[in-house]
Amino acid sequence: MNKLVVISLIVLTSIFSCKSKKESSSKSSIKSEVKKSESSVPIADTTYSENWPDESKEQQNRILKGVSDSLFFKIERTSCFGRCPTYNISVFKSGYVMYHGKRNVELIGFFESRVSQDDMDTILKKANQINFFKLNDRYDGNMTDVPSTIMLIQYDDNIKVVVDRVKGPQELKQFEMEMDNLLLKLDYKELQTY
């Protein structure tokens, strides 16, 4: 009986030590790949893409290359049980625009475009007209199956996110529609995602 216990312990010990050696070698191979990519221009691949599940390959590469292009404005329309359009549009300070169409919209997938500085000034001007930075963070109620509109503006040291599900002020609803009109009419080109 004692021999059986000793043999079982030896077998278990050898199994676990092999497993930890495999884990250790796979971790070191990942580190070596990262070191290799540091010496050259990093390219987004499946190793990196899990960090950005909703981003395009180009945006991943822009981030990895250290391109300083922070988010300026974002509008997101969430889904419902019906046929609500579901998408998000991100506008970066450089004028780069990324559109991600998810459901019930004409463009499904990742697309890119550009806006002018005048368009960005218009976004900020209209936001200031409705005192966007002073709005409540959330407009909600006891309702189910109602889509939300989530808007974010980052300007200077200010960042504001407003979630409008129900009971948002009319000025906010009008601003959402104006942003849709401005950004949905852009000439989008499809991005290749991997």
DAFENZI-V137039 format. One record per backbone hydrogen bond with DSSP energy under -0.5 kcal/mol. CO is the residue of the C=O (numbers start at 0). NH is the residue of the N-H. E is the energy in kcal/mol with one decimal. If there is no record, write none. Layout:
[[CO,NH,E] [CO,NH,E]]
This chain:
[[0,4,-1.9] [1,5,-2.4] [2,6,-2.6] [3,7,-2.3] [4,8,-2.3] [5,9,-2.1] [6,10,-2.4] [7,11,-2.5] [8,12,-2.4] [9,13,-2.2] [10,14,-2.1] [11,15,-2.4] [12,16,-2.2] [13,17,-1.7] [14,18,-1.9] [15,19,-2.1] [16,20,-1.5] [17,21,-2.0] [18,22,-2.3] [19,23,-2.2] [20,24,-2.3] [21,25,-2.3] [22,26,-2.2] [23,27,-2.1] [24,28,-1.8] [25,29,-1.7] [26,30,-2.1] [27,31,-2.2] [28,32,-1.9] [29,33,-2.2] [30,34,-2.4] [31,35,-2.3] [32,36,-2.3] [33,37,-1.6] [34,38,-1.0] [35,38,-0.7] [35,39,-0.9] [44,47,-0.7] [44,48,-2.6] [45,49,-0.8] [47,50,-2.4] [48,51,-1.1] [51,54,-1.5] [55,59,-2.2] [56,60,-2.4] [57,61,-2.5] [58,62,-2.2] [59,63,-2.9] [60,64,-2.6] [61,66,-2.5] [62,65,-1.3] [66,68,-1.4] [69,92,-2.4] [71,153,-2.7] [72,90,-3.5] [73,151,-2.5] [74,88,-2.7] [75,77,-0.5] [75,149,-2.8] [76,86,-1.2] [84,86,-0.5] [85,101,-2.9] [85,102,-1.6] [86,76,-3.1] [87,99,-2.8] [88,74,-2.1] [89,97,-2.6] [90,71,-2.9] [90,72,-2.1] [91,94,-2.5] [94,114,-2.1] [95,91,-3.0] [96,112,-2.1] [97,89,-2.9] [98,110,-2.7] [99,87,-1.6] [100,108,-2.5] [102,85,-2.9] [105,107,-0.7] [108,100,-2.5] [109,190,-2.8] [110,98,-2.9] [111,188,-2.6] [112,96,-2.7] [115,119,-1.9] [116,120,-2.6] [117,121,-2.2] [118,122,-2.2] [119,123,-2.1] [120,124,-2.8] [121,125,-2.8] [122,126,-2.1] [123,127,-2.4] [124,128,-1.9] [125,129,-1.2] [126,131,-2.8] [127,130,-1.2] [130,133,-2.1] [130,134,-0.6] [131,134,-1.3] [136,162,-2.6] [137,139,-0.5] [138,164,-3.1] [138,165,-1.3] [140,142,-1.9] [147,77,-2.6] [147,149,-0.5] [148,150,-0.5] [148,163,-2.9] [149,75,-2.4] [150,161,-2.7] [151,73,-2.2] [152,154,-0.5] [152,159,-2.3] [154,157,-2.8] [157,154,-2.6] [159,152,-2.2] [161,150,-2.6] [161,163,-0.6] [162,138,-3.0] [162,164,-0.7] [163,148,-2.1] [168,171,-0.7] [168,172,-1.9] [169,173,-2.5] [170,174,-2.1] [171,175,-2.5] [172,176,-2.1] [173,177,-2.4] [174,178,-2.4] [175,179,-2.3] [176,180,-2.7] [177,181,-2.2] [178,182,-2.8] [179,183,-2.9] [180,184,-0.6] [182,185,-0.9] [185,187,-1.2] [188,111,-2.6] [190,192,-0.6] [191,56,-0.5]]
